[in-house]
Amino acid sequence: MTHNIQIEESRKKQLEDEFSKPYFQNIVDTIKKDISQGISIYPQGGDIFRAFELTPWDEVKVVILGQDPYHGAGQAHGLSFSVPEGIMPPPSLLNIFKEIKTEYPDDQIDLRNGNLTPRAQEGVLLLNAFLTVQASNPLSHSKIGWEGFTDQIISLLSSQKQGLVFMLWGGFAKSKSKSIDSSKHLLLTSSHPSPLAANQGGWFGNNHFKLCNEYLEKQGKKAINWSRL
């Protein structure tokens, strides 16, 4: 798998040491074993590192942290919360769209299109903590080493960059705040946008997308066009 990594060059330089560590070899071996046993793995190999390919290290402005990829056929394509065009947006993503619409009521959002690639191309790193999953088996790859890899990414972003926005939704994502220097970056935390959590309060009305853009603009950075698909 490491020979087929599609990852933007500036980020590869930041992470190449991780690829040679024993834990990363365990990731590779586990995925190969699953495939040899006929287990489908999502996303497809070419999309595992897609978030890093679409959002170069030097262009990251915002980090949205998910947990693991969607485990249904055709849903995962390497970007947290995102699905390819033609796939119905899952409930969590629909709740994200609803909050964006509340914050930007004059904007038009296509609720049928859940492909967040344009956000990634604007500098939003759509990062899952675990980059692969077995079909129909959520969190099945949560213990194979991915978390060490993505924790290192978060730590490097925090230490080497200034003025990022980290959107941490739900208890798991919030736990990553310990790796982020809040004196250098903006941390936005709330409940998760999944229906179960969002309907209990703490998601709708969090105003995260406007707060993010206000912070970016104060630093002279271009705001994210959250509604454009």
Helices and strands as residue ranges (DSSP letters): G 2-4, H 9-19, H 22-36, E 41-42, G 45-47, H 50-54, G 57-59, E 62-66, H 91-103, H 117-121, E 124-128, E 133-134, H 146-160, E 165-169, H 170-174, G 175-179, E 186-190, H 195-198, H 208-218
